Amino acid sequence: QVQLVESGGGLVQPGGSLGLSCAASGSAANIYRMGWYRQAPGKQRELVARVTSGGSTYYRDSVKGRFTISRDTAKNTVHLEMNSVKPDDTAVYYCHAFGFDGNDYWGQGTQVTVSS
């Protein structure tokens, strides 16, 4: 089992920056890929960014050039740095891990609100 605990989030003005962090515990050595999803009210949960144990990254088009995902495999943490945020970035952000065992693990979610 893997437990994920998120930190960060909150209220930020349009054009501002915010960072989200996620710490994995438990069978963290089992993790192949970590990432962030988000879900806005009335919308489906969507993948924002992810990084593999080898360092390969993926970003959805709408955040490319604005968001940066990084992972510290030694500390079992993943960080999402969000720059030039927009109101459309408002959502609950969830940390996600995919294990070598094929299991999905989720954090509890953290609210990000972009508003002036």
N, CA, C and O of each residue as an XYZ file, in Angstrom:
464
protein
N       0.821     -1.194      0.000
C       0.000      0.000      0.000
C       0.858      1.247      0.000
O       1.946      1.277      0.575
N       0.352      2.268     -0.651
C       1.028      3.562     -0.711
C       0.059      4.623     -0.193
O      -1.113      4.641     -0.570
N       0.548      5.487      0.655
C      -0.242      6.612      1.136
C       0.346      7.897      0.559
O       1.563      8.082      0.529
N      -0.531      8.771      0.109
C      -0.118     10.045     -0.491
C      -0.714     11.195      0.309
O      -1.914     11.225      0.579
N       0.135     12.131      0.680
C      -0.308     13.295      1.439
C       0.108     14.552      0.697
O       1.293     14.780      0.451
N      -0.877     15.365      0.342
C      -0.625     16.588     -0.415
C      -0.488     17.786      0.516
O      -1.017     17.800      1.627
N       0.231     18.778      0.035
C       0.326     20.053      0.737
C       0.415     21.156     -0.308
O       0.741     20.909     -1.468
N       0.120     22.368      0.122
C       0.071     23.487     -0.808
C      -1.359     23.767     -1.182
O      -2.280     23.340     -0.486
N      -1.557     24.469     -2.259
C      -2.898     24.842     -2.656
C      -3.326     26.114     -1.954
O      -2.596     26.669     -1.133
N      -4.526     26.567     -2.294
C      -5.056     27.788     -1.701
C      -5.542     28.754     -2.755
O      -5.872     28.370     -3.878
N      -5.579     30.008     -2.371
C      -6.070     31.066     -3.255
C      -4.898     31.819     -3.872
O      -3.955     32.196     -3.177
N      -4.966     32.033     -5.175
C      -3.911     32.758     -5.878
C      -4.555     33.640     -6.936
O      -5.582     33.287     -7.515
N      -3.945     34.782     -7.178
C      -4.481     35.699     -8.188
C      -4.095     35.249     -9.590
O      -3.068     34.594     -9.767
N      -4.896     35.589    -10.577
C      -4.523     35.270    -11.965
C      -3.141     35.834    -12.301
O      -2.819     36.976    -11.974
N      -2.346     35.011    -12.953
C      -0.983     35.401    -13.285
C       0.027     35.089    -12.210
O       1.229     35.252    -12.420
N      -0.438     34.646    -11.071
C       0.453     34.342     -9.963
C       0.999     32.926    -10.025
O       0.818     32.209    -11.009
N       1.677     32.539     -8.937
C       2.309     31.225     -8.866
C       1.902     30.505     -7.590
O       1.582     31.120     -6.572
N       1.924     29.193     -7.679
C       1.569     28.353     -6.537
C       2.240     27.005     -6.701
O       2.402     26.514     -7.819
N       2.633     26.400     -5.574
C       3.248     25.096     -5.632
C       2.468     24.063     -4.850
O       1.928     24.355     -3.783
N       2.412     22.862     -5.382
C       1.781     21.725     -4.710
C       2.835     20.648     -4.488
O       3.659     20.383     -5.363
N       2.800     20.043     -3.334
C       3.726     18.948     -3.031
C       2.945     17.722     -2.585
O       1.848     17.824     -2.036
N       3.537     16.566     -2.835
C       2.919     15.304     -2.445
C       4.013     14.382     -1.929
O       5.036     14.180     -2.584
N       3.783     13.828     -0.752
C       4.735     12.905     -0.149
C       4.125     11.521     -0.086
O       2.992     11.345      0.362
N       4.887     10.545     -0.540
C       4.429      9.159     -0.528
C       5.068      8.406      0.622
O       6.240      8.602      0.940
N       4.283      7.546      1.237
C       4.795      6.701      2.305
C       4.230      5.294      2.122
O       3.410      5.044      1.238
N       4.682      4.401      2.965
C       4.263      3.017      2.801
C       5.187      2.329      1.822
O       6.408      2.436      1.939
N       4.619      1.625      0.858
C       5.415      0.904     -0.139
C       5.805      1.840     -1.282
O       5.532      1.564     -2.450
N       6.451      2.957     -0.919
C       6.769      3.974     -1.918
C       7.744      3.465     -2.972
O       7.749      3.966     -4.097
N       8.567      2.482     -2.629
C       9.520      1.944     -3.602
C       8.804      1.251     -4.750
O       9.410      0.980     -5.786
N       7.523      0.962     -4.575
C       6.717      0.294     -5.591
C       6.212      1.266     -6.662
O       5.626      0.840     -7.657
N       6.431      2.549     -6.467
C       5.845      3.548     -7.363
C       6.628      3.670     -8.657
O       7.843      3.867     -8.645
N       5.920      3.549     -9.773
C       6.522      3.753    -11.092
C       6.333      5.194    -11.561
O       7.262      5.811    -12.083
N       5.147      5.715    -11.374
C       4.819      7.018    -11.936
C       4.019      7.829    -10.921
O       3.139      7.298    -10.242
N       4.329      9.106    -10.825
C       3.577     10.010     -9.959
C       3.105     11.199    -10.776
O       3.737     11.594    -11.756
N       1.998     11.750    -10.359
C       1.477     12.881    -11.114
C       0.367     13.596    -10.390
O       0.053     13.307     -9.236
N      -0.219     14.538    -11.102
C      -1.308     15.345    -10.572
C      -2.484     15.327    -11.532
O      -2.326     15.496    -12.741
N      -3.654     15.119    -10.972
C      -4.914     15.265    -11.684
C      -5.665     16.434    -11.052
O      -5.336     16.886     -9.955
N      -6.667     16.906    -11.761
C      -7.525     17.941    -11.189
C      -8.962     17.721    -11.618
O      -9.245     17.120    -12.654
N      -9.858     18.228    -10.784
C     -11.283     18.129    -11.089
C     -11.967     19.430    -10.713
O     -11.983     19.834     -9.550
N     -12.524     20.068    -11.710
C     -13.288     21.291    -11.493
C     -14.758     20.938    -11.294
O     -15.192     19.874    -11.735
N     -15.520     21.786    -10.654
C     -16.938     21.504    -10.428
C     -17.675     21.208    -11.728
O     -17.593     21.977    -12.686
N     -18.391     20.098    -11.755
C     -19.168     19.732    -12.919
C     -18.371     19.145    -14.058
O     -18.916     18.880    -15.129
N     -17.081     18.937    -13.839
C     -16.237     18.393    -14.896
C     -15.593     17.084    -14.458
O     -15.543     16.764    -13.270
N     -15.102     16.334    -15.441
C     -14.417     15.093    -15.138
C     -13.001     15.362    -14.650
O     -12.395     16.384    -14.970
N     -12.495     14.425    -13.874
C     -11.115     14.519    -13.421
C     -10.203     14.366    -14.636
O     -10.428     13.506    -15.488
N      -9.165     15.213    -14.707
C      -8.262     15.184    -15.855
C      -6.807     15.174    -15.399
O      -6.453     15.716    -14.352
N      -5.990     14.547    -16.211
C      -4.563     14.488    -15.936
C      -3.934     15.845    -16.234
O      -4.162     16.429    -17.292
N      -3.148     16.330    -15.296
C      -2.462     17.603    -15.476
C      -1.016     17.380    -15.902
O      -0.561     17.932    -16.904
N      -0.313     16.580    -15.146
C       1.091     16.297    -15.437
C       1.503     15.046    -14.686
O       0.917     14.707    -13.657
N       2.526     14.351    -15.209
C       3.026     13.167    -14.537
C       4.487     12.978    -14.881
O       4.984     13.502    -15.878
N       5.168     12.218    -14.034
C       6.582     11.945    -14.231
C       6.847     10.501    -13.829
O       6.350     10.023    -12.810
N       7.634      9.820    -14.643
C       7.952      8.421    -14.354
C       9.184      8.327    -13.452
O       9.843      9.327    -13.168
N       9.474      7.118    -13.017
C      10.659      6.893    -12.196
C      11.931      7.192    -12.978
O      12.974      7.471    -12.387
N      11.849      7.135    -14.308
C      12.994      7.447    -15.149
C      13.121      8.920    -15.498
O      14.091      9.336    -16.132
N      12.131      9.710    -15.080
C      12.191     11.148    -15.310
C      11.423     11.645    -16.523
O      11.436     12.843    -16.808
N      10.759     10.759    -17.239
C       9.952     11.192    -18.388
C       8.715     11.924    -17.896
O       8.058     11.501    -16.945
N       8.413     13.030    -18.563
C       7.281     13.854    -18.128
C       6.225     13.967    -19.217
O       6.488     13.803    -20.409
N       5.029     14.254    -18.748
C       3.905     14.529    -19.637
C       3.133     15.702    -19.059
O       2.960     15.797    -17.844
N       2.666     16.597    -19.926
C       1.820     17.721    -19.524
C       0.638     17.805    -20.465
O       0.769     17.587    -21.669
N      -0.515     18.123    -19.909
C      -1.633     18.404    -20.805
C      -1.360     19.734    -21.490
O      -0.666     20.596    -20.951
N      -1.916     19.885    -22.683
C      -1.592     21.042    -23.514
C      -1.847     22.373    -22.817
O      -1.074     23.319    -22.971
N      -2.913     22.442    -22.063
C      -3.310     23.723    -21.479
C      -2.366     24.227    -20.392
O      -2.458     25.384    -19.985
N      -1.458     23.373    -19.918
C      -0.536     23.811    -18.858
C       0.907     23.827    -19.321
O       1.790     24.239    -18.569
N       1.163     23.387    -20.542
C       2.537     23.368    -21.054
C       3.117     24.771    -21.046
O       2.464     25.731    -21.454
N       4.348     24.875    -20.579
C       5.008     26.164    -20.508
C       4.676     26.955    -19.262
O       5.321     27.966    -18.984
N       3.679     26.516    -18.502
C       3.285     27.224    -17.279
C       3.526     26.386    -16.030
O       3.912     26.919    -14.989
N       3.302     25.079    -16.126
C       3.455     24.186    -14.986
C       4.716     23.348    -15.156
O       5.107     23.007    -16.272
N       5.340     23.027    -14.036
C       6.515     22.160    -14.045
C       6.362     21.107    -12.966
O       6.110     21.424    -11.804
N       6.516     19.850    -13.359
C       6.455     18.753    -12.393
C       7.869     18.245    -12.136
O       8.678     18.133    -13.057
N       8.149     17.945    -10.894
C       9.450     17.402    -10.536
C       9.265     16.326     -9.472
O       8.306     16.347     -8.701
N      10.189     15.403     -9.450
C      10.071     14.273     -8.532
C      11.422     14.015     -7.876
O      12.465     14.049     -8.528
N      11.379     13.762     -6.599
C      12.560     13.360     -5.839
C      12.340     11.912     -5.418
O      11.640     11.646     -4.441
N      12.929     10.989     -6.146
C      12.677      9.574     -5.868
C      13.279      9.152     -4.532
O      12.779      8.231     -3.885
N      14.340      9.816     -4.124
C      14.968      9.470     -2.843
C      14.057      9.834     -1.675
O      14.003      9.124     -0.671
N      13.343     10.947     -1.820
C      12.449     11.406     -0.763
C      11.010     10.980     -1.001
O      10.143     11.226     -0.163
N      10.749     10.344     -2.134
C       9.393      9.909     -2.485
C       8.408     11.073     -2.499
O       7.310     10.989     -1.949
N       8.820     12.145     -3.134
C       7.958     13.315     -3.242
C       7.826     13.754     -4.703
O       8.691     13.479     -5.534
N       6.732     14.437     -4.987
C       6.524     15.030     -6.294
C       5.992     16.441     -6.079
O       5.179     16.682     -5.187
N       6.457     17.357     -6.898
C       6.094     18.756     -6.748
C       5.556     19.289     -8.075
O       6.074     18.971     -9.145
N       4.518     20.096     -7.984
C       3.962     20.755     -9.164
C       4.069     22.255     -8.951
O       3.409     22.808     -8.071
N       4.881     22.904     -9.736
C       5.016     24.353     -9.689
C       4.136     24.947    -10.772
O       4.299     24.656    -11.957
N       3.194     25.788    -10.344
C       2.233     26.367    -11.271
C       2.508     27.864    -11.395
O       2.446     28.597    -10.408
N       2.807     28.304    -12.593
C       3.069     29.707    -12.875
C       2.032     30.244    -13.852
O       1.374     29.485    -14.563
N       1.903     31.542    -13.872
C       0.955     32.201    -14.785
C      -0.417     31.532    -14.728
O      -1.018     31.232    -15.760
N      -0.892     31.308    -13.530
C      -2.151     30.581    -13.372
C      -3.322     31.387    -13.919
O      -3.296     32.616    -13.973
N      -4.341     30.649    -14.320
C      -5.535     31.240    -14.910
C      -6.760     30.785    -14.116
O      -6.703     29.776    -13.413
N      -7.856     31.516    -14.224
C      -9.085     31.071    -13.539
C      -9.479     29.637    -13.921
O     -10.037     28.911    -13.097
N      -9.196     29.229    -15.155
C      -9.513     27.865    -15.587
C      -8.697     26.803    -14.860
O      -9.018     25.618    -14.944
N      -7.660     27.203    -14.158
C      -6.863     26.252    -13.373
C      -7.523     25.940    -12.028
O      -7.054     25.072    -11.292
N      -8.591     26.635    -11.713
C      -9.300     26.394    -10.461
C      -9.890     24.994    -10.438
O     -10.648     24.612    -11.329
N      -9.534     24.234     -9.410
C      -9.990     22.845     -9.300
C      -9.466     22.255     -8.003
O      -8.654     22.864     -7.305
N      -9.943     21.065     -7.697
C      -9.316     20.257     -6.654
C      -8.226     19.441     -7.333
O      -8.481     18.735     -8.309
N      -7.019     19.542     -6.813
C      -5.878     18.836     -7.381
C      -5.581     17.596     -6.549
O      -5.515     17.650     -5.321
N      -5.404     16.476     -7.246
C      -5.164     15.194     -6.590
C      -3.798     14.650     -6.993
O      -3.444     14.613     -8.171
N      -3.061     14.240     -6.007
C      -1.817     13.527     -6.262
C      -2.155     12.087     -6.613
O      -3.041     11.483     -6.010
N      -1.450     11.550     -7.579
C      -1.698     10.182     -8.039
C      -0.375      9.431     -8.161
O       0.645      9.998     -8.553
N      -0.413      8.171     -7.824
C       0.734      7.296     -8.020
C       0.274      6.016     -8.678
O      -0.790      5.483     -8.363
N       1.095      5.526     -9.600
C       0.820      4.255    -10.268
C       1.974      3.329     -9.938
O       3.134      3.641    -10.206
N       1.648      2.199     -9.360
C       2.680      1.297     -8.910
C       3.108      0.271     -9.948
O       2.393     -0.005    -10.911
N       4.280     -0.280     -9.728
C       4.755     -1.377    -10.571
C       3.816     -2.576    -10.468
O       3.807     -3.444    -11.342
N       3.023     -2.618     -9.390
C       2.069     -3.707     -9.200
C       0.763     -3.466     -9.944
O      -0.155     -4.282     -9.867
N       0.673     -2.341    -10.670
C      -0.526     -2.053    -11.439
C      -1.626     -1.352    -10.680
O      -2.707     -1.128    -11.225
N      -1.376     -1.000     -9.433
C      -2.382     -0.328     -8.609
C      -2.280      1.193     -8.723
O      -1.210      1.761     -8.940
N      -3.442      1.821     -8.566
C      -3.516      3.272     -8.517
C      -3.703      3.733     -7.078
O      -4.434      3.120     -6.301
N      -3.030      4.819     -6.742
C      -3.138      5.391     -5.410
C      -3.446      6.876     -5.545
O      -2.953      7.550     -6.449
N      -4.275      7.372     -4.623
C      -4.726      8.760     -4.711
C      -4.545      9.479     -3.377
O      -4.688      8.884     -2.309
N      -4.229     10.767     -3.460
C      -4.252     11.616     -2.293
C      -5.664     12.094     -2.036
O      -6.591     11.769     -2.777
N      -5.815     12.872     -0.976
C      -7.147     13.301     -0.572
C      -7.633     14.519     -1.346
O      -8.819     14.845     -1.313
N      -6.727     15.190     -2.038
C      -7.088     16.360     -2.836
C      -6.834     17.657     -2.096
O      -6.968     17.729     -0.875
N      -6.463     18.687     -2.857
C      -6.248     20.010     -2.287
C      -6.833     21.048     -3.237
O      -6.678     20.953     -4.455
N      -7.499     22.025     -2.669
C      -8.198     23.015     -3.490
C      -7.240     24.092     -3.976
O      -6.441     24.628     -3.207
N      -7.332     24.400     -5.266
C      -6.624     25.536     -5.851
C      -7.671     26.461     -6.461
O      -8.453     26.053     -7.319
N      -7.676     27.699     -6.011
C      -8.625     28.682     -6.520
C      -7.858     29.864     -7.100
O      -7.052     30.493     -6.414
N      -8.118     30.154     -8.362
C      -7.478     31.284     -9.034
C      -8.528     32.376     -9.211
O      -9.466     32.239     -9.997
N      -8.349     33.450     -8.471
C      -9.346     34.516     -8.486
C      -8.728     35.808     -7.979
O      -7.824     35.801     -7.143
N      -9.231     36.911     -8.499
C      -8.777     38.218     -8.019
C      -9.719     38.732     -6.934
O      -9.509     39.821     -6.399
